[in-house]
Amino acid sequence: MARKRGAKKAIPPCPLAALMFKARELRERHSPFWEHLTRARIELLEAFKSLIDERIEKLRTEGKEGELTKIEVE
């Protein structure tokens, strides 16, 4: 179904769909809400990154402790 230019978008009767519809309109305007949400998503990703980095470092140190060394036997 093609939309006409300048045609007003219909708001869906479902309350949740209406909320998402309005949120999408706000996003197009670069509102403070969406700027804050974007920064929050970045913080969340950085939190996961720190957990991953911590686990990588732990695996590296465990690997060094358990390294095999060749011993000369007489």
PDB file of N, CA, C, O and CB in Angstrom:
ATOM      1  N   MET A   1       0.846  -1.160   0.000  1.00  0.00           N
ATOM      2  CA  MET A   1       0.000   0.000   0.000  1.00  0.00           C
ATOM      3  C   MET A   1       0.900   1.235   0.000  1.00  0.00           C
ATOM      4  O   MET A   1       1.708   1.403   0.914  1.00  0.00           O
ATOM      5  CB  MET A   1      -0.967  -0.009   1.218  1.00  0.00           C
ATOM      6  N   ALA A   2       0.779   2.084  -0.987  1.00  0.00           N
ATOM      7  CA  ALA A   2       1.605   3.276  -1.114  1.00  0.00           C
ATOM      8  C   ALA A   2       0.992   4.423  -0.321  1.00  0.00           C
ATOM      9  O   ALA A   2      -0.228   4.586  -0.282  1.00  0.00           O
ATOM     10  CB  ALA A   2       1.770   3.669  -2.594  1.00  0.00           C
ATOM     11  N   ARG A   3       1.862   5.221   0.315  1.00  0.00           N
ATOM     12  CA  ARG A   3       1.397   6.387   1.052  1.00  0.00           C
ATOM     13  C   ARG A   3       1.492   7.619   0.169  1.00  0.00           C
ATOM     14  O   ARG A   3       2.399   7.742  -0.654  1.00  0.00           O
ATOM     15  CB  ARG A   3       2.210   6.581   2.347  1.00  0.00           C
ATOM     16  N   LYS A   4       0.560   8.512   0.349  1.00  0.00           N
ATOM     17  CA  LYS A   4       0.604   9.780  -0.368  1.00  0.00           C
ATOM     18  C   LYS A   4       1.473  10.750   0.419  1.00  0.00           C
ATOM     19  O   LYS A   4       1.500  10.713   1.649  1.00  0.00           O
ATOM     20  CB  LYS A   4      -0.828  10.359  -0.584  1.00  0.00           C
ATOM     21  N   ARG A   5       2.179  11.614  -0.293  1.00  0.00           N
ATOM     22  CA  ARG A   5       2.997  12.617   0.390  1.00  0.00           C
ATOM     23  C   ARG A   5       2.100  13.562   1.169  1.00  0.00           C
ATOM     24  O   ARG A   5       1.046  13.986   0.695  1.00  0.00           O
ATOM     25  CB  ARG A   5       3.868  13.404  -0.618  1.00  0.00           C
ATOM     26  N   GLY A   6       2.540  13.875   2.360  1.00  0.00           N
ATOM     27  CA  GLY A   6       1.785  14.804   3.181  1.00  0.00           C
ATOM     28  C   GLY A   6       0.571  14.188   3.845  1.00  0.00           C
ATOM     29  O   GLY A   6      -0.139  14.873   4.582  1.00  0.00           O
ATOM     30  N   ALA A   7       0.317  12.916   3.603  1.00  0.00           N
ATOM     31  CA  ALA A   7      -0.834  12.258   4.225  1.00  0.00           C
ATOM     32  C   ALA A   7      -0.544  12.051   5.702  1.00  0.00           C
ATOM     33  O   ALA A   7       0.564  11.664   6.073  1.00  0.00           O
ATOM     34  CB  ALA A   7      -1.153  10.902   3.530  1.00  0.00           C
ATOM     35  N   LYS A   8      -1.526  12.304   6.535  1.00  0.00           N
ATOM     36  CA  LYS A   8      -1.372  12.128   7.972  1.00  0.00           C
ATOM     37  C   LYS A   8      -1.388  10.644   8.306  1.00  0.00           C
ATOM     38  O   LYS A   8      -2.227   9.894   7.808  1.00  0.00           O
ATOM     39  CB  LYS A   8      -2.483  12.874   8.744  1.00  0.00           C
ATOM     40  N   LYS A   9      -0.454  10.229   9.152  1.00  0.00           N
ATOM     41  CA  LYS A   9      -0.378   8.826   9.550  1.00  0.00           C
ATOM     42  C   LYS A   9      -1.456   8.547  10.589  1.00  0.00           C
ATOM     43  O   LYS A   9      -1.678   9.350  11.495  1.00  0.00           O
ATOM     44  CB  LYS A   9       1.033   8.477  10.108  1.00  0.00           C
ATOM     45  N   ALA A  10      -2.115   7.421  10.455  1.00  0.00           N
ATOM     46  CA  ALA A  10      -3.160   7.030  11.399  1.00  0.00           C
ATOM     47  C   ALA A  10      -2.522   6.436  12.647  1.00  0.00           C
ATOM     48  O   ALA A  10      -1.582   5.646  12.556  1.00  0.00           O
ATOM     49  CB  ALA A  10      -4.143   6.019  10.753  1.00  0.00           C
ATOM     50  N   ILE A  11      -3.036   6.818  13.808  1.00  0.00           N
ATOM     51  CA  ILE A  11      -2.554   6.258  15.067  1.00  0.00           C
ATOM     52  C   ILE A  11      -3.318   4.965  15.317  1.00  0.00           C
ATOM     53  O   ILE A  11      -4.548   4.961  15.284  1.00  0.00           O
ATOM     54  CB  ILE A  11      -2.734   7.269  16.260  1.00  0.00           C
ATOM     55  N   PRO A  12      -2.604   3.862  15.567  1.00  0.00           N
ATOM     56  CA  PRO A  12      -3.269   2.576  15.792  1.00  0.00           C
ATOM     57  C   PRO A  12      -4.116   2.588  17.068  1.00  0.00           C
ATOM     58  O   PRO A  12      -3.808   3.327  18.003  1.00  0.00           O
ATOM     59  CB  PRO A  12      -2.231   1.454  15.869  1.00  0.00           C
ATOM     60  N   PRO A  13      -5.178   1.779  17.117  1.00  0.00           N
ATOM     61  CA  PRO A  13      -6.049   1.747  18.293  1.00  0.00           C
ATOM     62  C   PRO A  13      -5.408   1.077  19.514  1.00  0.00           C
ATOM     63  O   PRO A  13      -5.823   1.347  20.641  1.00  0.00           O
ATOM     64  CB  PRO A  13      -7.327   1.033  17.948  1.00  0.00           C
ATOM     65  N   CYS A  14      -4.430   0.231  19.322  1.00  0.00           N
ATOM     66  CA  CYS A  14      -3.770  -0.455  20.437  1.00  0.00           C
ATOM     67  C   CYS A  14      -2.921   0.552  21.223  1.00  0.00           C
ATOM     68  O   CYS A  14      -2.139   1.285  20.617  1.00  0.00           O
ATOM     69  CB  CYS A  14      -2.885  -1.638  19.919  1.00  0.00           C
ATOM     70  N   PRO A  15      -3.051   0.610  22.553  1.00  0.00           N
ATOM     71  CA  PRO A  15      -2.284   1.582  23.343  1.00  0.00           C
ATOM     72  C   PRO A  15      -0.764   1.415  23.199  1.00  0.00           C
ATOM     73  O   PRO A  15      -0.035   2.403  23.110  1.00  0.00           O
ATOM     74  CB  PRO A  15      -2.666   1.460  24.805  1.00  0.00           C
ATOM     75  N   LEU A  16      -0.298   0.183  23.175  1.00  0.00           N
ATOM     76  CA  LEU A  16       1.142  -0.043  23.044  1.00  0.00           C
ATOM     77  C   LEU A  16       1.636   0.378  21.666  1.00  0.00           C
ATOM     78  O   LEU A  16       2.695   0.991  21.540  1.00  0.00           O
ATOM     79  CB  LEU A  16       1.480  -1.518  23.296  1.00  0.00           C
ATOM     80  N   ALA A  17       0.868   0.047  20.641  1.00  0.00           N
ATOM     81  CA  ALA A  17       1.235   0.451  19.286  1.00  0.00           C
ATOM     82  C   ALA A  17       1.215   1.972  19.160  1.00  0.00           C
ATOM     83  O   ALA A  17       2.069   2.548  18.486  1.00  0.00           O
ATOM     84  CB  ALA A  17       0.283  -0.185  18.253  1.00  0.00           C
ATOM     85  N   ALA A  18       0.253   2.623  19.802  1.00  0.00           N
ATOM     86  CA  ALA A  18       0.181   4.084  19.769  1.00  0.00           C
ATOM     87  C   ALA A  18       1.404   4.693  20.451  1.00  0.00           C
ATOM     88  O   ALA A  18       1.957   5.684  19.973  1.00  0.00           O
ATOM     89  CB  ALA A  18      -1.113   4.580  20.449  1.00  0.00           C
ATOM     90  N   LEU A  19       1.825   4.102  21.565  1.00  0.00           N
ATOM     91  CA  LEU A  19       3.021   4.580  22.262  1.00  0.00           C
ATOM     92  C   LEU A  19       4.253   4.455  21.375  1.00  0.00           C
ATOM     93  O   LEU A  19       5.056   5.383  21.291  1.00  0.00           O
ATOM     94  CB  LEU A  19       3.231   3.800  23.569  1.00  0.00           C
ATOM     95  N   MET A  20       4.403   3.320  20.719  1.00  0.00           N
ATOM     96  CA  MET A  20       5.551   3.120  19.832  1.00  0.00           C
ATOM     97  C   MET A  20       5.490   4.072  18.638  1.00  0.00           C
ATOM     98  O   MET A  20       6.523   4.554  18.172  1.00  0.00           O
ATOM     99  CB  MET A  20       5.606   1.660  19.344  1.00  0.00           C
ATOM    100  N   PHE A  21       4.297   4.338  18.150  1.00  0.00           N
ATOM    101  CA  PHE A  21       4.109   5.268  17.039  1.00  0.00           C
ATOM    102  C   PHE A  21       4.591   6.663  17.443  1.00  0.00           C
ATOM    103  O   PHE A  21       5.325   7.313  16.700  1.00  0.00           O
ATOM    104  CB  PHE A  21       2.618   5.309  16.603  1.00  0.00           C
ATOM    105  N   LYS A  22       4.173   7.112  18.621  1.00  0.00           N
ATOM    106  CA  LYS A  22       4.590   8.431  19.111  1.00  0.00           C
ATOM    107  C   LYS A  22       6.090   8.459  19.390  1.00  0.00           C
ATOM    108  O   LYS A  22       6.749   9.463  19.118  1.00  0.00           O
ATOM    109  CB  LYS A  22       3.808   8.806  20.384  1.00  0.00           C
ATOM    110  N   ALA A  23       6.634   7.377  19.926  1.00  0.00           N
ATOM    111  CA  ALA A  23       8.072   7.308  20.196  1.00  0.00           C
ATOM    112  C   ALA A  23       8.860   7.418  18.900  1.00  0.00           C
ATOM    113  O   ALA A  23       9.906   8.065  18.865  1.00  0.00           O
ATOM    114  CB  ALA A  23       8.429   5.999  20.926  1.00  0.00           C
ATOM    115  N   ARG A  24       8.373   6.799  17.847  1.00  0.00           N
ATOM    116  CA  ARG A  24       9.047   6.872  16.545  1.00  0.00           C
ATOM    117  C   ARG A  24       9.049   8.313  16.033  1.00  0.00           C
ATOM    118  O   ARG A  24      10.037   8.771  15.458  1.00  0.00           O
ATOM    119  CB  ARG A  24       8.357   5.935  15.516  1.00  0.00           C
ATOM    120  N   GLU A  25       7.944   9.023  16.244  1.00  0.00           N
ATOM    121  CA  GLU A  25       7.885  10.429  15.830  1.00  0.00           C
ATOM    122  C   GLU A  25       8.907  11.262  16.597  1.00  0.00           C
ATOM    123  O   GLU A  25       9.568  12.126  16.020  1.00  0.00           O
ATOM    124  CB  GLU A  25       6.469  10.998  16.046  1.00  0.00           C
ATOM    125  N   LEU A  26       9.037  11.004  17.894  1.00  0.00           N
ATOM    126  CA  LEU A  26      10.014  11.742  18.698  1.00  0.00           C
ATOM    127  C   LEU A  26      11.436  11.447  18.248  1.00  0.00           C
ATOM    128  O   LEU A  26      12.295  12.328  18.265  1.00  0.00           O
ATOM    129  CB  LEU A  26       9.856  11.399  20.178  1.00  0.00           C
ATOM    130  N   ARG A  27      11.678  10.222  17.850  1.00  0.00           N
ATOM    131  CA  ARG A  27      13.025   9.841  17.427  1.00  0.00           C
ATOM    132  C   ARG A  27      13.433  10.633  16.189  1.00  0.00           C
ATOM    133  O   ARG A  27      14.591  11.024  16.045  1.00  0.00           O
ATOM    134  CB  ARG A  27      13.100   8.326  17.144  1.00  0.00           C
ATOM    135  N   GLU A  28      12.489  10.859  15.315  1.00  0.00           N
ATOM    136  CA  GLU A  28      12.783  11.609  14.098  1.00  0.00           C
ATOM    137  C   GLU A  28      13.184  13.044  14.412  1.00  0.00           C
ATOM    138  O   GLU A  28      13.875  13.677  13.614  1.00  0.00           O
ATOM    139  CB  GLU A  28      11.579  11.598  13.165  1.00  0.00           C
ATOM    140  N   ARG A  29      12.769  13.561  15.549  1.00  0.00           N
ATOM    141  CA  ARG A  29      13.084  14.944  15.924  1.00  0.00           C
ATOM    142  C   ARG A  29      14.361  15.042  16.759  1.00  0.00           C
ATOM    143  O   ARG A  29      14.730  16.142  17.170  1.00  0.00           O
ATOM    144  CB  ARG A  29      11.921  15.549  16.696  1.00  0.00           C
ATOM    145  N   HIS A  30      15.028  13.959  17.013  1.00  0.00           N
ATOM    146  CA  HIS A  30      16.241  13.936  17.847  1.00  0.00           C
ATOM    147  C   HIS A  30      15.969  14.568  19.214  1.00  0.00           C
ATOM    148  O   HIS A  30      16.677  15.479  19.643  1.00  0.00           O
ATOM    149  CB  HIS A  30      17.403  14.680  17.137  1.00  0.00           C
ATOM    150  N   SER A  31      14.960  14.081  19.870  1.00  0.00           N
ATOM    151  CA  SER A  31      14.563  14.612  21.165  1.00  0.00           C
ATOM    152  C   SER A  31      15.569  14.212  22.242  1.00  0.00           C
ATOM    153  O   SER A  31      16.347  13.279  22.045  1.00  0.00           O
ATOM    154  CB  SER A  31      13.159  14.121  21.538  1.00  0.00           C
ATOM    155  N   PRO A  32      15.562  14.910  23.379  1.00  0.00           N
ATOM    156  CA  PRO A  32      16.445  14.554  24.496  1.00  0.00           C
ATOM    157  C   PRO A  32      16.217  13.117  24.974  1.00  0.00           C
ATOM    158  O   PRO A  32      17.150  12.452  25.423  1.00  0.00           O
ATOM    159  CB  PRO A  32      16.232  15.524  25.659  1.00  0.00           C
ATOM    160  N   PHE A  33      14.971  12.644  24.873  1.00  0.00           N
ATOM    161  CA  PHE A  33      14.672  11.265  25.262  1.00  0.00           C
ATOM    162  C   PHE A  33      15.526  10.288  24.481  1.00  0.00           C
ATOM    163  O   PHE A  33      16.149   9.405  25.070  1.00  0.00           O
ATOM    164  CB  PHE A  33      13.191  10.952  25.049  1.00  0.00           C
ATOM    165  N   TRP A  34      15.568  10.430  23.153  1.00  0.00           N
ATOM    166  CA  TRP A  34      16.323   9.492  22.322  1.00  0.00           C
ATOM    167  C   TRP A  34      17.825   9.684  22.489  1.00  0.00           C
ATOM    168  O   TRP A  34      18.581   8.717  22.407  1.00  0.00           O
ATOM    169  CB  TRP A  34      15.938   9.654  20.855  1.00  0.00           C
ATOM    170  N   GLU A  35      18.266  10.912  22.719  1.00  0.00           N
ATOM    171  CA  GLU A  35      19.691  11.137  22.975  1.00  0.00           C
ATOM    172  C   GLU A  35      20.104  10.415  24.256  1.00  0.00           C
ATOM    173  O   GLU A  35      21.147   9.764  24.307  1.00  0.00           O
ATOM    174  CB  GLU A  35      20.002  12.657  23.081  1.00  0.00           C
ATOM    175  N   HIS A  36      19.269  10.541  25.291  1.00  0.00           N
ATOM    176  CA  HIS A  36      19.552   9.861  26.559  1.00  0.00           C
ATOM    177  C   HIS A  36      19.537   8.345  26.382  1.00  0.00           C
ATOM    178  O   HIS A  36      20.402   7.645  26.909  1.00  0.00           O
ATOM    179  CB  HIS A  36      18.530  10.277  27.629  1.00  0.00           C
ATOM    180  N   LEU A  37      18.559   7.846  25.645  1.00  0.00           N
ATOM    181  CA  LEU A  37      18.463   6.408  25.416  1.00  0.00           C
ATOM    182  C   LEU A  37      19.676   5.887  24.649  1.00  0.00           C
ATOM    183  O   LEU A  37      20.168   4.796  24.938  1.00  0.00           O
ATOM    184  CB  LEU A  37      17.179   6.076  24.655  1.00  0.00           C
ATOM    185  N   THR A  38      20.156   6.647  23.689  1.00  0.00           N
ATOM    186  CA  THR A  38      21.348   6.247  22.934  1.00  0.00           C
ATOM    187  C   THR A  38      22.559   6.181  23.853  1.00  0.00           C
ATOM    188  O   THR A  38      23.342   5.234  23.780  1.00  0.00           O
ATOM    189  CB  THR A  38      21.613   7.226  21.773  1.00  0.00           C
ATOM    190  N   ARG A  39      22.720   7.187  24.723  1.00  0.00           N
ATOM    191  CA  ARG A  39      23.849   7.163  25.672  1.00  0.00           C
ATOM    192  C   ARG A  39      23.726   5.983  26.630  1.00  0.00           C
ATOM    193  O   ARG A  39      24.729   5.373  26.999  1.00  0.00           O
ATOM    194  CB  ARG A  39      23.918   8.485  26.470  1.00  0.00           C
ATOM    195  N   ALA A  40      22.497   5.662  27.032  1.00  0.00           N
ATOM    196  CA  ALA A  40      22.285   4.523  27.930  1.00  0.00           C
ATOM    197  C   ALA A  40      22.661   3.213  27.244  1.00  0.00           C
ATOM    198  O   ALA A  40      23.241   2.327  27.871  1.00  0.00           O
ATOM    199  CB  ALA A  40      20.820   4.473  28.399  1.00  0.00           C
ATOM    200  N   ARG A  41      22.333   3.088  25.958  1.00  0.00           N
ATOM    201  CA  ARG A  41      22.707   1.866  25.225  1.00  0.00           C
ATOM    202  C   ARG A  41      24.218   1.749  25.131  1.00  0.00           C
ATOM    203  O   ARG A  41      24.767   0.652  25.241  1.00  0.00           O
ATOM    204  CB  ARG A  41      22.085   1.860  23.809  1.00  0.00           C
ATOM    205  N   ILE A  42      24.896   2.879  24.925  1.00  0.00           N
ATOM    206  CA  ILE A  42      26.361   2.861  24.872  1.00  0.00           C
ATOM    207  C   ILE A  42      26.918   2.409  26.214  1.00  0.00           C
ATOM    208  O   ILE A  42      27.832   1.585  26.256  1.00  0.00           O
ATOM    209  CB  ILE A  42      26.920   4.257  24.496  1.00  0.00           C
ATOM    210  N   GLU A  43      26.381   2.935  27.312  1.00  0.00           N
ATOM    211  CA  GLU A  43      26.829   2.531  28.651  1.00  0.00           C
ATOM    212  C   GLU A  43      26.627   1.036  28.875  1.00  0.00           C
ATOM    213  O   GLU A  43      27.492   0.367  29.441  1.00  0.00           O
ATOM    214  CB  GLU A  43      26.080   3.326  29.729  1.00  0.00           C
ATOM    215  N   LEU A  44      25.496   0.518  28.437  1.00  0.00           N
ATOM    216  CA  LEU A  44      25.215  -0.906  28.600  1.00  0.00           C
ATOM    217  C   LEU A  44      26.222  -1.746  27.821  1.00  0.00           C
ATOM    218  O   LEU A  44      26.728  -2.744  28.335  1.00  0.00           O
ATOM    219  CB  LEU A  44      23.785  -1.229  28.140  1.00  0.00           C
ATOM    220  N   LEU A  45      26.511  -1.349  26.591  1.00  0.00           N
ATOM    221  CA  LEU A  45      27.492  -2.081  25.784  1.00  0.00           C
ATOM    222  C   LEU A  45      28.886  -2.001  26.402  1.00  0.00           C
ATOM    223  O   LEU A  45      29.631  -2.981  26.383  1.00  0.00           O
ATOM    224  CB  LEU A  45      27.521  -1.530  24.350  1.00  0.00           C
ATOM    225  N   GLU A  46      29.243  -0.831  26.955  1.00  0.00           N
ATOM    226  CA  GLU A  46      30.544  -0.702  27.617  1.00  0.00           C
ATOM    227  C   GLU A  46      30.615  -1.578  28.865  1.00  0.00           C
ATOM    228  O   GLU A  46      31.679  -2.103  29.193  1.00  0.00           O
ATOM    229  CB  GLU A  46      30.813   0.763  27.987  1.00  0.00           C
ATOM    230  N   ALA A  47      29.494  -1.738  29.559  1.00  0.00           N
ATOM    231  CA  ALA A  47      29.463  -2.618  30.731  1.00  0.00           C
ATOM    232  C   ALA A  47      29.726  -4.063  30.317  1.00  0.00           C
ATOM    233  O   ALA A  47      30.510  -4.760  30.961  1.00  0.00           O
ATOM    234  CB  ALA A  47      28.104  -2.509  31.459  1.00  0.00           C
ATOM    235  N   PHE A  48      29.076  -4.517  29.245  1.00  0.00           N
ATOM    236  CA  PHE A  48      29.324  -5.871  28.752  1.00  0.00           C
ATOM    237  C   PHE A  48      30.758  -6.020  28.268  1.00  0.00           C
ATOM    238  O   PHE A  48      31.379  -7.065  28.465  1.00  0.00           O
ATOM    239  CB  PHE A  48      28.351  -6.217  27.624  1.00  0.00           C
ATOM    240  N   LYS A  49      31.285  -4.978  27.635  1.00  0.00           N
ATOM    241  CA  LYS A  49      32.668  -5.016  27.155  1.00  0.00           C
ATOM    242  C   LYS A  49      33.630  -5.193  28.325  1.00  0.00           C
ATOM    243  O   LYS A  49      34.596  -5.948  28.219  1.00  0.00           O
ATOM    244  CB  LYS A  49      33.008  -3.729  26.370  1.00  0.00           C
ATOM    245  N   SER A  50      33.380  -4.507  29.440  1.00  0.00           N
ATOM    246  CA  SER A  50      34.261  -4.644  30.596  1.00  0.00           C
ATOM    247  C   SER A  50      34.205  -6.058  31.169  1.00  0.00           C
ATOM    248  O   SER A  50      35.226  -6.588  31.607  1.00  0.00           O
ATOM    249  CB  SER A  50      33.885  -3.625  31.675  1.00  0.00           C
ATOM    250  N   LEU A  51      33.018  -6.673  31.168  1.00  0.00           N
ATOM    251  CA  LEU A  51      32.913  -8.060  31.627  1.00  0.00           C
ATOM    252  C   LEU A  51      33.695  -9.004  30.719  1.00  0.00           C
ATOM    253  O   LEU A  51      34.379  -9.910  31.194  1.00  0.00           O
ATOM    254  CB  LEU A  51      31.443  -8.492  31.689  1.00  0.00           C
ATOM    255  N   ILE A  52      33.587  -8.785  29.417  1.00  0.00           N
ATOM    256  CA  ILE A  52      34.298  -9.629  28.455  1.00  0.00           C
ATOM    257  C   ILE A  52      35.801  -9.440  28.600  1.00  0.00           C
ATOM    258  O   ILE A  52      36.553 -10.415  28.605  1.00  0.00           O
ATOM    259  CB  ILE A  52      33.855  -9.308  27.014  1.00  0.00           C
ATOM    260  N   ASP A  53      36.249  -8.177  28.720  1.00  0.00           N
ATOM    261  CA  ASP A  53      37.683  -7.905  28.886  1.00  0.00           C
ATOM    262  C   ASP A  53      38.227  -8.557  30.159  1.00  0.00           C
ATOM    263  O   ASP A  53      39.331  -9.103  30.168  1.00  0.00           O
ATOM    264  CB  ASP A  53      37.939  -6.388  28.924  1.00  0.00           C
ATOM    265  N   GLU A  54      37.437  -8.492  31.228  1.00  0.00           N
ATOM    266  CA  GLU A  54      37.846  -9.108  32.493  1.00  0.00           C
ATOM    267  C   GLU A  54      37.994 -10.624  32.335  1.00  0.00           C
ATOM    268  O   GLU A  54      38.955 -11.212  32.831  1.00  0.00           O
ATOM    269  CB  GLU A  54      36.824  -8.785  33.606  1.00  0.00           C
ATOM    270  N   ARG A  55      37.059 -11.238  31.655  1.00  0.00           N
ATOM    271  CA  ARG A  55      37.107 -12.693  31.446  1.00  0.00           C
ATOM    272  C   ARG A  55      38.289 -13.085  30.567  1.00  0.00           C
ATOM    273  O   ARG A  55      38.947 -14.093  30.824  1.00  0.00           O
ATOM    274  CB  ARG A  55      35.796 -13.188  30.810  1.00  0.00           C
ATOM    275  N   ILE A  56      38.563 -12.289  29.525  1.00  0.00           N
ATOM    276  CA  ILE A  56      39.711 -12.562  28.657  1.00  0.00           C
ATOM    277  C   ILE A  56      40.999 -12.499  29.466  1.00  0.00           C
ATOM    278  O   ILE A  56      41.861 -13.368  29.338  1.00  0.00           O
ATOM    279  CB  ILE A  56      39.763 -11.558  27.478  1.00  0.00           C
ATOM    280  N   GLU A  57      41.129 -11.475  30.296  1.00  0.00           N
ATOM    281  CA  GLU A  57      42.342 -11.333  31.115  1.00  0.00           C
ATOM    282  C   GLU A  57      42.487 -12.509  32.081  1.00  0.00           C
ATOM    283  O   GLU A  57      43.593 -13.009  32.287  1.00  0.00           O
ATOM    284  CB  GLU A  57      42.311 -10.003  31.902  1.00  0.00           C
ATOM    285  N   LYS A  58      41.384 -12.949  32.668  1.00  0.00           N
ATOM    286  CA  LYS A  58      41.430 -14.094  33.585  1.00  0.00           C
ATOM    287  C   LYS A  58      41.877 -15.356  32.846  1.00  0.00           C
ATOM    288  O   LYS A  58      42.692 -16.120  33.363  1.00  0.00           O
ATOM    289  CB  LYS A  58      40.048 -14.322  34.241  1.00  0.00           C
ATOM    290  N   LEU A  59      41.352 -15.576  31.651  1.00  0.00           N
ATOM    291  CA  LEU A  59      41.749 -16.745  30.867  1.00  0.00           C
ATOM    292  C   LEU A  59      43.228 -16.680  30.488  1.00  0.00           C
ATOM    293  O   LEU A  59      43.912 -17.703  30.475  1.00  0.00           O
ATOM    294  CB  LEU A  59      40.887 -16.856  29.603  1.00  0.00           C
ATOM    295  N   ARG A  60      43.718 -15.488  30.182  1.00  0.00           N
ATOM    296  CA  ARG A  60      45.136 -15.342  29.839  1.00  0.00           C
ATOM    297  C   ARG A  60      46.030 -15.651  31.029  1.00  0.00           C
ATOM    298  O   ARG A  60      47.053 -16.318  30.873  1.00  0.00           O
ATOM    299  CB  ARG A  60      45.418 -13.930  29.330  1.00  0.00           C
ATOM    300  N   THR A  61      45.664 -15.178  32.214  1.00  0.00           N
ATOM    301  CA  THR A  61      46.497 -15.442  33.391  1.00  0.00           C
ATOM    302  C   THR A  61      46.409 -16.908  33.799  1.00  0.00           C
ATOM    303  O   THR A  61      47.404 -17.483  34.241  1.00  0.00           O
ATOM    304  CB  THR A  61      46.074 -14.541  34.563  1.00  0.00           C
ATOM    305  N   GLU A  62      45.239 -17.518  33.659  1.00  0.00           N
ATOM    306  CA  GLU A  62      45.120 -18.948  33.954  1.00  0.00           C
ATOM    307  C   GLU A  62      45.970 -19.754  32.991  1.00  0.00           C
ATOM    308  O   GLU A  62      46.580 -20.748  33.385  1.00  0.00           O
ATOM    309  CB  GLU A  62      43.652 -19.405  33.877  1.00  0.00           C
ATOM    310  N   GLY A  63      46.019 -19.344  31.752  1.00  0.00           N
ATOM    311  CA  GLY A  63      46.810 -20.043  30.746  1.00  0.00           C
ATOM    312  C   GLY A  63      48.293 -19.971  31.049  1.00  0.00           C
ATOM    313  O   GLY A  63      49.017 -20.938  30.813  1.00  0.00           O
ATOM    314  N   LYS A  64      48.762 -18.843  31.568  1.00  0.00           N
ATOM    315  CA  LYS A  64      50.178 -18.687  31.894  1.00  0.00           C
ATOM    316  C   LYS A  64      50.557 -19.544  33.091  1.00  0.00           C
ATOM    317  O   LYS A  64      51.653 -20.103  33.135  1.00  0.00           O
ATOM    318  CB  LYS A  64      50.506 -17.220  32.172  1.00  0.00           C
ATOM    319  N   GLU A  65      49.662 -19.648  34.058  1.00  0.00           N
ATOM    320  CA  GLU A  65      49.941 -20.460  35.238  1.00  0.00           C
ATOM    321  C   GLU A  65      50.022 -21.938  34.882  1.00  0.00           C
ATOM    322  O   GLU A  65      50.790 -22.679  35.496  1.00  0.00           O
ATOM    323  CB  GLU A  65      48.871 -20.236  36.303  1.00  0.00           C
ATOM    324  N   GLY A  66      49.259 -22.365  33.924  1.00  0.00           N
ATOM    325  CA  GLY A  66      49.195 -23.772  33.585  1.00  0.00           C
ATOM    326  C   GLY A  66      50.057 -24.158  32.397  1.00  0.00           C
ATOM    327  O   GLY A  66      49.909 -25.255  31.858  1.00  0.00           O
ATOM    328  N   GLU A  67      50.963 -23.268  31.976  1.00  0.00           N
ATOM    329  CA  GLU A  67      51.803 -23.587  30.828  1.00  0.00           C
ATOM    330  C   GLU A  67      52.761 -24.725  31.170  1.00  0.00           C
ATOM    331  O   GLU A  67      53.256 -24.829  32.292  1.00  0.00           O
ATOM    332  CB  GLU A  67      52.587 -22.344  30.372  1.00  0.00           C
ATOM    333  N   LEU A  68      53.005 -25.555  30.194  1.00  0.00           N
ATOM    334  CA  LEU A  68      53.938 -26.661  30.366  1.00  0.00           C
ATOM    335  C   LEU A  68      55.354 -26.181  30.087  1.00  0.00           C
ATOM    336  O   LEU A  68      55.593 -25.376  29.186  1.00  0.00           O
ATOM    337  CB  LEU A  68      53.571 -27.842  29.442  1.00  0.00           C
ATOM    338  N   THR A  69      56.276 -26.689  30.874  1.00  0.00           N
ATOM    339  CA  THR A  69      57.685 -26.379  30.632  1.00  0.00           C
ATOM    340  C   THR A  69      58.426 -27.691  30.442  1.00  0.00           C
ATOM    341  O   THR A  69      58.160 -28.690  31.109  1.00  0.00           O
ATOM    342  CB  THR A  69      58.304 -25.545  31.808  1.00  0.00           C
ATOM    343  N   LYS A  70      59.350 -27.650  29.521  1.00  0.00           N
ATOM    344  CA  LYS A  70      60.118 -28.852  29.234  1.00  0.00           C
ATOM    345  C   LYS A  70      61.221 -28.995  30.284  1.00  0.00           C
ATOM    346  O   LYS A  70      61.960 -28.053  30.569  1.00  0.00           O
ATOM    347  CB  LYS A  70      60.717 -28.803  27.796  1.00  0.00           C
ATOM    348  N   ILE A  71      61.307 -30.194  30.845  1.00  0.00           N
ATOM    349  CA  ILE A  71      62.313 -30.482  31.869  1.00  0.00           C
ATOM    350  C   ILE A  71      63.271 -31.517  31.306  1.00  0.00           C
ATOM    351  O   ILE A  71      62.864 -32.543  30.763  1.00  0.00           O
ATOM    352  CB  ILE A  71      61.655 -30.987  33.202  1.00  0.00           C
ATOM    353  N   GLU A  72      64.543 -31.221  31.450  1.00  0.00           N
ATOM    354  CA  GLU A  72      65.571 -32.166  31.007  1.00  0.00           C
ATOM    355  C   GLU A  72      65.660 -33.311  32.011  1.00  0.00           C
ATOM    356  O   GLU A  72      65.781 -33.084  33.215  1.00  0.00           O
ATOM    357  CB  GLU A  72      66.956 -31.460  30.848  1.00  0.00           C
ATOM    358  N   VAL A  73      65.601 -34.537  31.506  1.00  0.00           N
ATOM    359  CA  VAL A  73      65.704 -35.720  32.360  1.00  0.00           C
ATOM    360  C   VAL A  73      67.017 -36.413  32.041  1.00  0.00           C
ATOM    361  O   VAL A  73      67.343 -36.634  30.875  1.00  0.00           O
ATOM    362  CB  VAL A  73      64.487 -36.690  32.154  1.00  0.00           C
ATOM    363  N   GLU A  74      67.778 -36.759  33.091  1.00  0.00           N
ATOM    364  CA  GLU A  74      69.074 -37.420  32.889  1.00  0.00           C
ATOM    365  C   GLU A  74      68.932 -38.911  32.763  1.00  0.00           C
ATOM    366  O   GLU A  74      69.928 -39.614  32.589  1.00  0.00           O
ATOM    367  CB  GLU A  74      70.014 -37.100  34.023  1.00  0.00           C
TER     368      GLU A  74
END
